Amino acid sequence: MKWFKHSVLLLFLLVSGFGCAHGPHSGSSSASSGEPPSYERVVVASSPDPTPLDSPEVSPKFEIGETDNVPDSPAALASPEIPSNSDNMNLDYVEEEKTPEKAVIADPLEPFNRAMYHFNDKLYFWALKPVAQGYGKVVPEVARVGVRNFFSNIASPIRIVNCVLQARFVDAVKELGRFAVNTVWGIGGLMDLASDNAVNLPKQDADFGQTLGVYGLGQGFYIHWPIFGPSSPRDTVGLIGDMYLHPSTYLFETDVLIGIKAYERVNSTSLSIGDYESLKDAAADSNPLPLGRVSAAGGGGMMKTRMLAMLILALGSFLASTAEGQPLREVFKQVNPSVVVIRSIQTDVIAGPQSQLGIAAGLGSGVLISPDEIITAAHLVETADMVYVEFSSGEKLVARVIASEPAADVALLKLVGSPPSGSVVAKLGDSDKVEVGDQIFIVGAPQGLSWTLTVGYISARRRPNTVYSGLSLAEFFQTDASINQGNSGGPMFNMAGEIVGIVSAIISKSGGSEGLGFVATSNMARQLLLDRRSSWSGISGYLITGKSDKIFNVPPPGEGMLVQHVAKGSPAALSGLKGGTTRATIEGEDLVLGGDIILAVHGIPLNIRNYEEIRRILSRPPPEGFIRVKILRGGEQLELKAINSP
């Protein structure tokens, strides 16, 4: 499929204009009779004659540079006289004393060309200009100029190679020097230091369209493409050569390259708002020739064509590259392969007259955030003996817990093996930018129905300890999107396809979704799992306070944590901690009794006040490589040595 990608890229480059920077090669002048010269519309890409670029014969020159706003109107491309404000329009005109020859170029598609000019004109005013103006209001001009300089600098290979092909070796050396100066001292090309008077290395005007003209290839006929704008067969072929000379062609995939080029076009247009209008207004005061005749003076001099419609299609790609403007179904298709089903197996105490150990299966969801890491809910995997991850392809892989924070209900898994082809890594978004009223969607496995989409809005933002007392670190979004059992650990996306939350819990009287869902924020998950890498202990417990200390016969100060479950192979199990064996209900709480009671961790009493300090110790073990854990077992106090999570 490599040929297909190159075809798509070529089509885009015809639109976004990698290097169609044609300059004049020869000139026109007034007739020897002294009468004003007659100007006709010039659309030829470059001269077919090998006239040197520094020749004194210079034709009317539209030096667009980085503005990319040459109007497609036949009136805007030529007029019987040069407007008085031509300097502001970058229109340089030098008259000669000799009578030019005229090479008439056929325009067999006059009705079509005229219609396409008006079509592209409307696209500029209705689409490109408004977006470029909005972009210009958000981004400072100095930053936009730096971006323009950067893109111009990385296109230097196009100009260097074409100068060599045109036997302009001195210009090639100048362009190479310009590239070196701007890259090294201009901070990667953000500043155009080479154009300063002290250096005096201006940008050379050279591209493959010119090169074809130098070697005698004629321009062919005139055609005004819809979307593409005015061109000629030679111009179109020239763009192909420039495409293969541009470094970005070899650095990025097609979709990324389209986005980059689209941004470049929007940025450059924001710096030249009004230029197209000025040229169009000036041409409206003249007497333009009909489209039927297209001529070039003195052997085919050509303006430097940057097609207006190139920007329009690039703008469309730019908008499409931001999923904000895409339909929900398209965003869902993009992110769905990143969502996985989580199945956990753990040893549990079965409720009944005689408590027995059994196997409990858990079902939830998760999301791939790197090629081998998955974020899910802590309550789903914290005490699991085994964790399996199922991908949308149906393939299942084993995973292990490498970080967990039960107080925020988020956990990080690492795959044992590589994910199947077709899997997608989702991007963690910035949850601080999410506001109440924003639309979101959730993908998960409610009631085991895998890869189900539900849509809703952000109803509120809840600070830690305002929803569940046991989740002291959890910052939640409240949402009305449907959440059911099986959704836990699944991602909540914004409309750009970025993860902004991890599903945690619901408040429900019926046991199903009632519009009160709670989702841990992505920034909190990033901080706890990726930045700090919270340790995984592999236990679940119940905090004992002064109200229940006598029930458990806890020594003063009457605080600690009852260990209920311990995952096999976890750091807690390796240290010797034991879970409960008997189910009971105490003060309305369903508990598993008979396990160890942790009294202190590395000499610090285990209570809610010391939780943060204990978290820090668990995340960064002391130099001796283990943590001392003081426990109460069978009425006797013991000290164990616990290792950190792998």
C-alpha positions as CSV (number, residue, x, y, z in Angstrom):
1,M,0.0,0.0,0.0
2,K,3.0,2.3,-0.1
3,W,2.0,3.5,-3.6
4,F,-1.4,4.5,-2.2
5,K,0.1,6.5,0.6
6,H,2.3,8.3,-1.8
7,S,-0.6,9.0,-4.1
8,V,-2.6,10.5,-1.2
9,L,0.4,12.6,-0.1
10,L,0.9,13.8,-3.7
11,L,-2.7,14.9,-3.9
12,F,-2.4,16.9,-0.7
13,L,0.8,18.5,-1.8
14,L,-0.8,19.6,-5.0
15,V,-3.2,21.4,-2.6
16,S,-0.9,22.7,0.1
17,G,2.0,23.6,-2.2
18,F,5.2,22.2,-1.0
19,G,7.4,24.4,-3.1
20,C,5.6,26.0,-6.0
21,A,7.7,29.1,-5.7
22,H,8.2,30.2,-9.3
23,G,9.9,33.4,-10.0
24,P,10.3,35.5,-13.1
25,H,13.1,34.6,-15.5
26,S,12.7,37.3,-18.2
27,G,11.0,40.5,-18.7
28,S,8.5,42.6,-20.7
29,S,8.7,46.2,-21.5
30,S,7.0,49.0,-23.4
31,A,7.2,49.1,-27.1
32,S,9.9,51.2,-28.8
33,S,7.2,53.6,-30.0
34,G,6.9,54.9,-26.4
35,E,3.3,53.8,-25.9
36,P,2.4,52.1,-22.6
37,P,3.0,48.4,-22.8
38,S,0.0,46.0,-23.2
39,Y,-0.1,43.6,-20.3
40,E,-1.9,40.3,-20.5
41,R,-2.6,37.8,-17.7
42,V,0.5,35.7,-16.8
43,V,-0.1,32.2,-15.5
44,V,2.9,30.4,-16.7
45,A,4.9,28.7,-13.9
46,S,8.3,29.6,-15.1
47,S,10.3,30.5,-18.2
48,P,11.1,27.7,-20.7
49,D,14.3,29.5,-21.6
50,P,17.4,29.2,-19.5
51,T,17.4,32.9,-18.6
52,P,19.5,33.5,-15.5
53,L,17.5,34.6,-12.4
54,D,19.8,37.6,-11.9
55,S,19.2,38.8,-15.5
56,P,18.4,42.5,-15.9
57,E,15.4,41.3,-17.9
58,V,12.8,41.1,-15.2
59,S,9.2,40.7,-15.9
60,P,6.2,42.0,-13.8
61,K,6.8,40.0,-10.6
62,F,4.3,38.9,-8.0
63,E,6.7,38.2,-5.1
64,I,4.3,36.4,-2.8
65,G,6.9,35.0,-0.5
66,E,5.2,33.6,2.6
67,T,1.8,35.3,2.2
68,D,0.4,32.6,-0.1
69,N,-2.5,34.9,-1.0
70,V,-2.2,35.5,-4.8
71,P,-5.7,35.9,-6.0
72,D,-7.0,33.5,-8.6
73,S,-8.9,36.1,-10.4
74,P,-7.9,36.8,-14.0
75,A,-8.3,40.5,-13.1
76,A,-6.0,40.2,-10.2
77,L,-3.2,38.6,-12.2
78,A,-2.7,41.4,-14.7
79,S,-3.9,44.9,-15.5
80,P,-3.0,47.5,-18.2
81,E,-1.1,49.6,-15.7
82,I,0.7,49.1,-12.4
83,P,-1.3,50.4,-9.3
84,S,0.3,53.1,-7.3
85,N,0.5,51.1,-4.2
86,S,2.4,48.2,-5.8
87,D,5.1,48.2,-3.2
88,N,2.6,47.3,-0.5
89,M,1.4,44.5,-2.7
90,N,5.0,43.2,-3.2
91,L,4.6,43.9,-7.0
92,D,8.0,44.8,-8.5
93,Y,8.0,46.1,-12.1
94,V,11.1,46.9,-14.1
95,E,10.7,48.2,-17.6
96,E,13.1,47.6,-20.4
97,E,13.7,49.4,-23.6
98,K,13.4,46.4,-25.9
99,T,10.1,45.1,-27.3
100,P,9.2,41.7,-25.8
101,E,8.2,38.7,-27.7
102,K,4.9,37.2,-26.7
103,A,4.3,33.5,-26.4
104,V,0.5,32.9,-26.5
105,I,-0.7,30.0,-24.3
106,A,-4.0,28.4,-25.1
107,D,-6.9,28.6,-22.8
108,P,-9.3,25.9,-24.2
109,L,-11.2,25.7,-20.9
110,E,-12.4,29.3,-20.5
111,P,-15.9,28.7,-19.2
112,F,-14.6,26.1,-16.7
113,N,-11.7,28.3,-15.6
114,R,-13.9,31.3,-15.0
115,A,-16.3,29.2,-12.9
116,M,-13.5,27.7,-10.8
117,Y,-12.0,31.1,-10.1
118,H,-15.3,32.3,-8.6
119,F,-15.7,29.0,-6.7
120,N,-12.2,29.3,-5.1
121,D,-12.8,33.0,-4.4
122,K,-15.8,32.1,-2.2
123,L,-13.9,29.4,-0.4
124,Y,-11.3,31.9,0.6
125,F,-13.8,34.4,2.1
126,W,-16.1,31.9,3.7
127,A,-13.6,29.4,5.1
128,L,-9.9,30.2,5.1
129,K,-10.0,33.8,6.0
130,P,-12.3,33.5,9.1
131,V,-10.3,30.7,10.6
132,A,-6.9,32.4,9.9
133,Q,-8.2,35.6,11.5
134,G,-9.3,33.6,14.6
135,Y,-5.9,31.9,14.8
136,G,-4.2,35.3,14.5
137,K,-6.1,36.7,17.5
138,V,-5.1,33.8,19.7
139,V,-1.4,33.4,18.7
140,P,0.9,36.5,19.0
141,E,2.4,37.8,15.7
142,V,6.0,37.3,16.9
143,A,5.2,33.6,17.4
144,R,3.5,33.3,14.0
145,V,6.5,34.9,12.3
146,G,8.8,32.5,14.0
147,V,6.7,29.5,12.8
148,R,6.7,30.9,9.2
149,N,10.5,31.3,9.4
150,F,10.9,27.7,10.7
151,F,8.8,26.2,7.9
152,S,10.7,28.2,5.3
153,N,14.0,27.1,6.7
154,I,13.2,23.3,6.6
155,A,12.3,23.7,2.9
156,S,15.8,24.8,2.1
157,P,16.8,21.5,0.4
158,I,14.2,22.3,-2.4
159,R,15.9,25.6,-3.2
160,I,19.5,24.2,-2.9
161,V,18.9,21.2,-5.2
162,N,17.1,23.2,-7.8
163,C,19.7,25.9,-7.8
164,V,22.3,23.2,-8.6
165,L,20.0,21.7,-11.3
166,Q,19.7,25.2,-12.9
167,A,23.6,25.6,-12.8
168,R,23.2,28.5,-10.3
169,F,26.0,27.2,-8.1
170,V,26.7,30.5,-6.4
171,D,23.1,30.7,-5.4
172,A,23.1,27.1,-4.1
173,V,26.1,28.0,-1.9
174,K,24.3,31.1,-0.6
175,E,21.2,29.1,0.2
176,L,23.2,26.4,2.0
177,G,24.9,29.1,4.0
178,R,21.5,30.7,4.8
179,F,20.3,27.4,6.0
180,A,23.3,26.9,8.3
181,V,23.1,30.4,9.8
182,N,19.4,30.2,10.5
183,T,19.5,26.6,11.9
184,V,22.5,27.2,14.2
185,W,22.1,30.8,15.3
186,G,18.4,31.3,14.4
187,I,17.2,28.6,16.9
188,G,16.3,26.0,14.3
189,G,15.1,28.6,11.8
190,L,12.7,30.5,14.1
191,M,14.7,33.6,13.4
192,D,15.7,34.7,9.9
193,L,19.1,36.1,10.8
194,A,20.6,35.3,7.4
195,S,18.5,38.1,5.8
196,D,20.0,40.8,8.0
197,N,22.2,43.3,6.3
198,A,25.2,42.1,8.2
199,V,24.9,38.6,6.7
200,N,23.0,39.4,3.5
201,L,22.0,35.9,2.5
202,P,18.5,36.3,1.1
203,K,16.3,33.3,0.3
204,Q,16.8,32.0,-3.3
205,D,13.9,31.6,-5.6
206,A,14.2,28.1,-7.1
207,D,11.9,25.1,-7.5
208,F,11.5,22.2,-9.8
209,G,9.0,24.0,-12.0
210,Q,11.7,26.5,-12.9
211,T,14.1,23.7,-13.4
212,L,11.9,22.1,-16.0
213,G,11.6,25.5,-17.7
214,V,15.3,26.0,-17.8
215,Y,15.7,22.7,-19.6
216,G,13.2,23.7,-22.3
217,L,9.9,22.1,-21.1
218,G,7.0,24.3,-22.2
219,Q,4.2,25.2,-19.8
220,G,1.4,23.8,-21.8
221,F,-2.1,25.2,-21.5
222,Y,-3.8,27.1,-18.7
223,I,-6.2,25.5,-16.3
224,H,-7.8,26.7,-13.1
225,W,-8.4,23.6,-10.9
226,P,-11.3,23.5,-8.4
227,I,-9.7,23.7,-5.0
228,F,-6.2,23.5,-6.5
229,G,-6.4,26.9,-8.2
230,P,-4.6,28.3,-11.3
231,S,-1.8,26.1,-12.7
232,S,-0.3,24.5,-15.8
233,P,0.8,21.0,-16.6
234,R,4.5,21.9,-15.9
235,D,3.6,23.5,-12.6
236,T,1.8,20.4,-11.5
237,V,4.7,18.1,-12.4
238,G,7.1,20.5,-10.7
239,L,5.3,20.1,-7.4
240,I,6.0,16.3,-7.5
241,G,9.7,16.9,-7.7
242,D,9.6,19.4,-4.9
243,M,7.7,17.0,-2.7
244,Y,10.5,14.4,-2.9
245,L,13.0,17.1,-2.0
246,H,11.2,18.2,1.2
247,P,12.6,16.5,4.4
248,S,9.2,16.1,6.0
249,T,8.2,13.6,3.3
250,Y,10.6,11.1,4.8
251,L,10.1,12.0,8.5
252,F,6.3,11.7,8.9
253,E,3.4,9.5,8.0
254,T,0.9,10.9,5.5
255,D,-1.7,11.9,8.0
256,V,0.8,13.7,10.2
257,L,2.3,15.4,7.2
258,I,-1.1,16.7,6.1
259,G,-1.7,18.1,9.5
260,I,1.7,19.9,9.6
261,K,1.3,21.4,6.1
262,A,-2.3,22.5,6.9
263,Y,-1.1,24.3,10.1
264,E,1.7,25.9,8.1
265,R,-0.8,27.3,5.6
266,V,-3.2,28.6,8.2
267,N,-0.2,30.3,10.0
268,S,1.1,31.9,6.9
269,T,-2.3,33.1,5.8
270,S,-2.9,34.8,9.3
271,L,0.2,37.0,8.5
272,S,-1.2,38.2,5.2
273,I,-4.8,38.9,5.8
274,G,-5.8,41.7,3.4
275,D,-3.2,41.1,0.7
276,Y,-5.5,39.1,-1.5
277,E,-8.2,41.7,-1.0
278,S,-5.9,44.5,-2.0
279,L,-4.8,42.8,-5.2
280,K,-8.4,42.0,-6.0
281,D,-9.5,45.6,-5.4
282,A,-6.7,47.0,-7.4
283,A,-7.4,44.7,-10.3
284,A,-11.1,45.6,-10.2
285,D,-10.1,49.1,-11.2
286,S,-8.3,47.9,-14.3
287,N,-9.6,46.4,-17.5
288,P,-8.7,42.8,-17.3
289,L,-8.4,40.7,-20.4
290,P,-10.8,37.9,-21.0
291,L,-9.9,34.4,-19.9
292,G,-9.6,33.2,-23.5
293,R,-6.1,34.6,-24.1
294,V,-3.2,33.9,-21.9
295,S,0.2,35.2,-22.9
296,A,3.7,35.5,-21.4
297,A,6.2,38.2,-22.3
298,G,9.8,37.8,-23.4
299,G,9.9,34.0,-23.6
300,G,7.4,32.9,-20.9
301,G,8.1,35.0,-17.7
302,M,6.0,33.7,-14.8
303,M,4.7,34.9,-11.5
304,K,5.5,33.0,-8.4
305,T,2.2,31.1,-8.1
306,R,0.9,30.0,-4.7
307,M,-2.6,28.8,-5.3
308,L,-5.4,30.2,-3.0
309,A,-7.3,26.9,-3.1
310,M,-4.2,25.1,-1.8
311,L,-4.8,26.8,1.5
312,I,-8.5,26.0,1.4
313,L,-8.0,22.2,1.2
314,A,-5.1,22.4,3.7
315,L,-7.4,24.2,6.0
316,G,-9.9,21.4,5.6
317,S,-7.3,18.9,6.6
318,F,-6.3,21.0,9.5
319,L,-9.8,21.1,10.8
320,A,-10.3,17.4,10.2
321,S,-7.1,16.7,12.1
322,T,-8.6,18.1,15.3
323,A,-11.4,15.8,16.3
324,E,-13.4,18.7,17.7
325,G,-14.9,19.1,14.3
326,Q,-15.5,15.5,13.6
327,P,-18.8,13.6,14.1
328,L,-18.9,11.5,17.3
329,R,-18.9,8.3,15.2
330,E,-15.6,9.2,13.7
331,V,-14.0,9.9,17.1
332,F,-15.4,6.7,18.5
333,K,-13.8,4.7,15.6
334,Q,-10.4,6.3,16.3
335,V,-10.3,5.6,20.0
336,N,-12.3,2.3,20.3
337,P,-9.3,0.1,19.6
338,S,-7.6,1.6,22.7
339,V,-10.3,0.3,25.0
340,V,-9.8,-3.1,26.6
341,V,-11.9,-5.5,28.8
342,I,-10.3,-6.4,32.2
343,R,-11.1,-9.7,33.7
344,S,-9.7,-10.5,37.2
345,I,-9.6,-13.6,39.4
346,Q,-9.1,-13.5,43.1
347,T,-9.5,-15.7,46.2
348,D,-12.5,-14.6,48.3
349,V,-14.5,-15.7,51.3
350,I,-17.9,-17.0,50.2
351,A,-20.7,-15.8,52.4
352,G,-22.8,-18.5,54.1
353,P,-23.3,-20.4,57.4
354,Q,-19.8,-21.8,57.0
355,S,-17.4,-19.4,55.4
356,Q,-15.4,-21.0,52.7
357,L,-12.7,-19.8,50.3
358,G,-13.7,-19.6,46.7
359,I,-12.9,-17.9,43.4
360,A,-14.4,-14.6,42.5
361,A,-14.3,-13.2,39.0
362,G,-14.2,-9.4,38.3
363,L,-15.2,-7.7,35.1
364,G,-14.3,-4.1,34.1
365,S,-12.7,-2.0,31.5
366,G,-9.4,-0.2,30.8
367,V,-7.6,1.9,28.3
368,L,-4.2,1.5,26.6
369,I,-2.0,4.6,27.3
370,S,1.3,3.2,26.0
371,P,2.2,0.2,23.9
372,D,2.3,-2.0,27.1
373,E,0.6,0.0,29.8
374,I,-3.1,0.2,30.7
375,I,-5.0,2.4,33.2
376,T,-8.0,0.9,35.0
377,A,-9.8,1.1,38.4
378,A,-7.9,0.0,41.5
379,H,-10.9,-1.7,43.1
380,L,-10.9,-4.1,40.1
381,V,-7.3,-5.3,40.3
382,E,-5.9,-4.4,43.7
383,T,-6.3,-7.9,45.2
384,A,-6.5,-9.9,42.1
385,D,-4.5,-13.1,41.8
386,M,-4.6,-13.0,38.0
387,V,-5.5,-10.2,35.5
388,Y,-6.4,-10.8,31.9
389,V,-6.7,-8.1,29.2
390,E,-9.0,-8.7,26.2
391,F,-8.5,-6.5,23.1
392,S,-11.1,-5.7,20.5
393,S,-9.5,-8.3,18.2
394,G,-10.4,-11.0,20.7
395,E,-6.8,-11.6,21.7
396,K,-6.2,-12.0,25.5
397,L,-3.0,-11.2,27.3
398,V,-1.9,-11.5,31.0
399,A,-1.1,-8.3,32.8
400,R,0.3,-7.5,36.2
401,V,-0.3,-4.5,38.5
402,I,2.7,-2.1,38.7
403,A,1.1,0.9,40.4
404,S,-2.1,1.4,42.3
405,E,-3.8,4.0,44.5
406,P,-6.9,2.7,46.2
407,A,-7.6,6.1,47.7
408,A,-8.2,7.5,44.3
409,D,-9.4,4.2,42.6
410,V,-6.9,4.2,39.8
411,A,-4.3,1.5,38.9
412,L,-1.7,0.9,36.2
413,L,-1.2,-2.5,34.5
414,K,1.8,-3.7,32.5
415,L,1.1,-6.3,29.7
416,V,3.1,-9.5,29.6
417,G,3.6,-9.6,25.9
418,S,3.0,-7.2,23.0
419,P,-0.5,-6.0,22.2
420,P,-2.1,-7.3,18.9
421,S,-1.7,-5.3,15.7
422,G,-4.5,-2.8,15.3
423,S,-4.4,-1.7,18.9
424,V,-4.3,2.1,19.4
425,V,-2.7,4.1,22.2
426,A,-5.1,6.7,23.6
427,K,-3.9,10.2,24.6
428,L,-4.2,11.4,28.2
429,G,-5.9,14.7,28.0
430,D,-5.9,17.7,30.4
431,S,-8.8,17.3,32.8
432,D,-8.3,20.8,34.1
433,K,-9.6,22.1,30.8
434,V,-12.9,20.2,31.2
435,E,-15.8,22.3,32.3
436,V,-19.3,21.6,33.5
437,G,-21.6,21.3,30.5
438,D,-18.9,19.8,28.2
439,Q,-20.0,16.8,26.2
440,I,-18.1,13.5,26.8
441,F,-18.5,9.9,25.9
442,I,-17.6,6.6,27.7
443,V,-16.5,3.3,26.2
444,G,-16.5,0.1,28.2
445,A,-18.1,-3.2,28.9
446,P,-21.3,-2.5,30.9
447,Q,-22.9,-5.8,32.1
448,G,-20.2,-7.6,29.9
449,L,-21.4,-5.9,26.7
450,S,-17.9,-5.0,25.4
451,W,-17.0,-1.8,23.6
452,T,-20.3,0.0,24.3
453,L,-20.5,3.7,23.7
454,T,-22.5,6.0,26.0
455,V,-22.7,9.7,25.7
456,G,-23.4,12.5,28.3
457,Y,-22.3,15.7,29.8
458,I,-20.1,16.8,32.7
459,S,-22.6,17.5,35.5
460,A,-20.2,18.6,38.3
461,R,-16.6,18.4,39.5
462,R,-16.3,16.8,43.0
463,R,-13.3,17.4,45.2
464,P,-11.7,14.6,47.3
465,N,-13.7,13.2,50.2
466,T,-16.9,14.7,48.9
467,V,-18.3,11.6,47.4
468,Y,-16.9,8.6,49.3
469,S,-15.1,8.9,52.6
470,G,-12.7,6.1,51.8
471,L,-11.4,7.9,48.6
472,S,-9.4,10.7,50.2
473,L,-7.3,11.4,47.1
474,A,-10.0,11.0,44.4
475,E,-11.0,14.1,42.4
476,F,-14.1,13.1,40.4
477,F,-16.2,14.3,37.5
478,Q,-19.9,13.7,38.0
479,T,-21.6,12.8,34.7
480,D,-25.0,11.8,33.5
481,A,-23.5,9.4,30.9
482,S,-24.8,5.8,31.4
483,I,-22.5,3.8,33.7
484,N,-23.1,0.3,34.8
485,Q,-21.2,-2.7,36.3
486,G,-18.5,-3.5,33.9
487,N,-17.7,0.1,33.1
488,S,-15.3,0.4,36.0
489,G,-11.8,1.4,34.9
490,G,-13.0,2.4,31.4
491,P,-12.0,5.7,29.8
492,M,-14.1,8.8,29.5
493,F,-13.2,10.8,26.4
494,N,-13.7,14.4,25.4
495,M,-14.9,15.2,21.9
496,A,-11.3,15.4,20.7
497,G,-10.7,11.7,21.6
498,E,-8.6,12.4,24.6
499,I,-8.9,10.6,27.9
500,V,-10.2,13.0,30.6
501,G,-11.3,10.5,33.2
502,I,-11.4,6.9,34.4
503,V,-14.7,5.4,35.4
504,S,-15.0,4.6,39.1
505,A,-18.4,4.3,40.6
506,I,-22.1,5.1,40.5
507,I,-24.7,6.1,43.1
508,S,-27.8,4.0,42.5
509,K,-30.8,2.7,44.4
510,S,-31.6,0.1,41.7
511,G,-28.1,-1.1,41.1
512,G,-28.0,0.3,37.6
513,S,-27.3,3.7,36.0
514,E,-29.4,6.5,37.3
515,G,-27.5,9.4,36.0
516,L,-25.1,9.7,38.9
517,G,-21.8,8.4,37.7
518,F,-18.4,9.4,39.1
519,V,-15.1,9.4,37.0
520,A,-11.6,9.9,38.4
521,T,-9.9,12.8,36.6
522,S,-7.1,12.1,34.1
523,N,-4.7,14.6,35.7
524,M,-5.1,12.9,39.1
525,A,-4.5,9.5,37.5
526,R,-1.4,10.9,35.6
527,Q,0.0,12.4,38.8
528,L,-0.5,9.3,41.0
529,L,0.4,6.6,38.5
530,L,2.9,8.1,36.1
531,D,4.5,11.0,37.9
532,R,4.7,9.5,41.4
533,R,4.2,5.9,40.5
534,S,2.2,4.9,43.6
535,S,3.2,1.5,44.9
536,W,1.1,-1.6,44.7
537,S,0.7,-3.5,48.0
538,G,-1.9,-6.1,46.9
539,I,-4.1,-5.8,50.0
540,S,-7.5,-4.4,50.8
541,G,-8.4,-3.4,54.3
542,Y,-10.7,-1.7,56.7
543,L,-9.6,1.3,58.8
544,I,-10.1,0.8,62.5
545,T,-10.9,3.9,64.5
546,G,-11.7,4.6,68.2
547,K,-15.3,3.5,67.7
548,S,-14.4,-0.1,66.7
549,D,-11.0,-0.7,68.4
550,K,-12.5,-2.7,71.3
551,I,-14.3,-5.0,68.9
552,F,-10.9,-6.0,67.4
553,N,-9.0,-5.7,70.6
554,V,-6.6,-3.2,69.2
555,P,-4.1,-1.7,71.7
556,P,-3.9,2.1,72.3
557,P,-4.2,4.4,70.5
558,G,-6.9,2.1,69.1
559,E,-6.1,2.6,65.4
560,G,-4.9,0.4,62.6
561,M,-6.1,-1.4,59.4
562,L,-7.8,-4.8,59.2
563,V,-6.4,-6.8,56.3
564,Q,-9.3,-8.5,54.5
565,H,-7.7,-9.7,51.2
566,V,-4.2,-10.4,50.0
567,A,-3.3,-11.0,46.4
568,K,-1.2,-14.0,45.6
569,G,2.4,-13.0,44.7
570,S,1.9,-9.4,45.8
571,P,4.4,-7.5,48.0
572,A,2.0,-7.9,50.9
573,A,1.8,-11.7,50.4
574,L,5.6,-12.0,50.1
575,S,6.0,-10.1,53.4
576,G,3.8,-12.6,55.2
577,L,0.6,-10.6,55.7
578,K,-2.5,-12.7,55.9
579,G,-6.1,-11.9,54.9
580,G,-9.4,-12.8,56.6
581,T,-11.2,-16.1,56.6
582,T,-14.7,-15.3,57.9
583,R,-17.4,-12.9,56.7
584,A,-19.4,-10.8,59.2
585,T,-21.4,-7.6,59.4
586,I,-20.2,-5.1,62.0
587,E,-21.8,-1.7,62.4
588,G,-23.5,-2.1,59.0
589,E,-20.2,-2.9,57.2
590,D,-19.7,-6.3,55.4
591,L,-16.2,-7.3,56.5
592,V,-13.9,-10.3,56.2
593,L,-12.5,-11.1,59.7
594,G,-9.6,-13.2,60.9
595,G,-6.8,-11.4,59.0
596,D,-3.8,-9.4,60.4
597,I,-4.3,-5.9,61.8
598,I,-1.6,-3.5,60.7
599,L,-0.7,-1.1,63.5
600,A,2.3,0.8,62.1
601,V,4.4,1.2,59.0
602,H,8.1,1.8,59.5
603,G,7.4,3.2,63.0
604,I,4.5,5.4,61.9
605,P,1.1,4.6,63.4
606,L,-1.4,3.7,60.6
607,N,-4.3,6.1,60.7
608,I,-6.0,8.5,58.3
609,R,-3.8,11.4,59.6
610,N,-0.6,9.7,58.7
611,Y,-1.8,8.3,55.3
612,E,0.1,10.7,53.1
613,E,3.4,10.1,55.0
614,I,3.0,6.4,54.8
615,R,2.3,6.7,51.0
616,R,5.6,8.5,50.6
617,I,7.5,5.7,52.4
618,L,5.8,3.0,50.3
619,S,6.7,4.9,47.1
620,R,10.3,5.5,48.1
621,P,11.5,2.6,50.4
622,P,14.3,3.4,52.9
623,P,17.9,2.6,52.0
624,E,17.8,-0.8,53.7
625,G,15.4,-2.0,50.9
626,F,12.5,-3.1,53.0
627,I,9.8,-1.6,55.2
628,R,9.0,-2.6,58.8
629,V,5.4,-3.4,59.3
630,K,4.0,-3.9,62.8
631,I,1.0,-6.1,63.0
632,L,-1.5,-7.7,65.5
633,R,-2.1,-11.4,64.8
634,G,-4.0,-13.6,67.3
635,G,-3.5,-11.1,70.0
636,E,0.2,-10.9,69.6
637,Q,2.2,-8.0,68.1
638,L,4.7,-9.0,65.4
639,E,7.0,-7.1,63.0
640,L,7.3,-8.1,59.4
641,K,9.6,-6.9,56.6
642,A,7.8,-5.9,53.5
643,I,9.4,-5.3,50.1
644,N,8.3,-2.6,47.6
645,S,6.1,-3.5,44.6
646,P,8.0,-4.7,41.6
